[in-house]
Amino acid sequence: MNANAMAAAAADRADERRLLKESVAAFVERCGGATRARAMRGRSPGFDRAVWREFADLGWLAVTLPEQYGGLGLSLTEMAVIAEELGGALAPEPVIEAITLAAGVLRHAGGSVADELLPPIAAGEIIPTLAWQESDGNFDPAHVAATATADTTGGIRLNGSKAFVPHADAADGFIVTARDEQGLALYWIPADAPGVEIVLRPLATGAMVGCVSMKQVEVAPTQRIAAGRHAADALHLAIDEATVMASAALVGLIGKALNMTLDYIKVRTQFGKPIGSFQAIQHRAVDLYIQCELAQGALGDALAAHTEAPRSKAAQAATSRAKARCSDVALLICREAVQMHGAIGFTDEYDLGLYLNRALVLAAWLGNSAQHRRRYAAIGNASTQEASA
Amino acid sequence: MIDWNAMGDEEFRQEVRTFFEQNYPSELRYPPHRLRWAEIKGWYMTLAAKGWLAPTWPTLYGGMGLNPTKFLIFIEEQERWGVARTPDMGMTMVGPLLIKHGTEEQKSYYLPKILRGEHLWCQGYSEPNAGSDLASLKTSAIIDRDEFVINGQKTWTTLAQDATHIFMLVRTDPQAKKKQEGISFLLVDCKSPGITVRPIPNIAGNEEFCEVFFDNVRAPRANIVGELNKGWTIAKAMLGFERITLGSPKQSQYALGRLEILARQRGCFDDPVFLDKFTALQLDVADLVSVYARFVDIVKRGETLGPDVSLLKIWATETYSRISSLMVETAGAAGAIVGKVDFGGEPVDVLSSFYYARPAPIYGGTNEIQRNIIAKEVLGLPS
């Protein structure tokens, strides 16, 4: 392709993304935006399955899915457009959790379980979730205590406990990590499998997160999605991609929370003037705006790195960079937003709290900023050693 | 005449890189202070002989005629090799100013002398009571027949002690309704009777800026640039490129590299407290690089930079400042030693970054002013 054709193709892609962005924004607004997020708090499930099916009809659940599974075969950058808009609108549907993360593991692992599950997942009929972390909250995917052992009848028994499982109350099945003689393995277990017990805890948003314990849960060998190195690779990549999508959702949220605050300080009058005319407020608002721009930059670089070489050290580092920045910025902006709003910002009836709570959940999920800075440093050290070896 | 813009970007980059690597004096790479004329004259003349002194001037006037993309490559290569700034006010300010607003006489008299190193220019903007509020400047220029008579004081005038000429903003109409009106742009010979230049030592121990006193200094009326009382408009329009170069990540990247050397020698990477601080700065620089690239793309497309470019200057200079502080902290007892300190065979000048991080958020419009600009012009906050 020559330079002009490449520029034209890039312009076409930019146009398509803009259209996608507008259609997602319009749809989630029609669904009810922040009002719906408020109404869903404390409900189980904490989202609307009818809306989920509409997402499926619109193709949003199949954006990155290869065409062989009935997907659109688009890149993570298109998915990020959706994640950003859903994040900005506080949509409670667990698109990143169920699709980028859980279905992402299946997609990267491939095989018969994936062949069977991905089409109904893309159609919105099955909602999966990934149960990979355990009670210590370690976010290294290789850190697994749950076990998979062969029983005498040719089946496999899963034992152990998985924590921080998103929408555990609504999922139709779990993709669990367990340790067997090959190392890491991934299994699909239906939510109603005997021996599965779920204890729910509410998150700051009002959505439920589950602790899933497995006592002698019997699975057939055909429920094994992948094992060994192959399983670990699929898991790592899906977690990294979901981490980038969480960053995109945070970027959407950051923009909304900042604009909400800017709108407020332009009209809130004290001492006979809008408080946004005071330099002390203005300079703080500018610092938030700068952070917002940095978050967008970090997200853009992470998406570019995943487009270029998804499994590379560079992509992993860019992922951690984005999640660290976006998590910090979202919490900073929401805290500052509460302060600049004054007491009204601390009330439940005002929407700002919904943004703060969503920021808390997204920032803590898949590694917070401090954890991702440590990971970034570890990746950097590893690549320095590789280079010098 | 070479048409540099017709050259491929990579080919041009190699050409510039090779020239810098082969000709720039190695002892002057990454100097810890702004070089004086006696130190940098040789390099200035090397550039002059090569025809590379004025990268952005049109070839008609003896420049290289570089388009924005090529000029950014030129700057990147300078920064990459640690090539010091020359006394470049003639190239960056006076040349473009005269090419746009000067008379034919002014152009033909001044431009060649800049390119030959005969005229060194300094910038007479700030005054003791006109810093961020520059438009309140008081130095007056009263018309007396065919001359201006100048009285007043300029300050923070960088390298005025080496300059042969000063371009300055003066008040020509004290009765103007708005303070921005009534200001004119003047060119003055520093040898004129009545001019006194006094260097001001800075806290780094260097004499880089000066105060300049004007006591009944006479300058020909022909030395005005543009119309009488329209100097403010001209000065504002000159900001252009400066706003992106002040936001370059190179200074921070270089300082971070020095900090890494120092910290490795001290075994600080085993300290989780240090590691988190260092990594946070690495991320700050990485994010600066990507925001900088976004603005560079705007320039490359030939579009005008918006007021949001101010965020670059704020983030670049404040990141640099945080790195320099961590460098001092990491050096421990060596953090107060002047000059290069040997850290396991790697000499690092700990204090020079720290000192140079002080004026960075002040010059080119303080970061407070930059925040005011963003607040009003980008965020639309009320006044």
Interface residues (C-beta under 8 A of the other chain):
Chain A: L262 I265 K266 K273 P274 G276 S277 Q279 I281 Q282 H283 A285 V286 D287 Y289 I290 E293 L294 G297 A298 G300 D301 R321 A324 R325 A370 R373 R374 Y376 A377 G380 N381
Chain B: F269 L275 D276 F278 T279 A280 Q282 L283 D284 A286 D287 L288 S290 V291 R294 D308 L311 I314 W315 E368 R371 N372 I374 A375 V378 L379 G380 L381 P382 S383
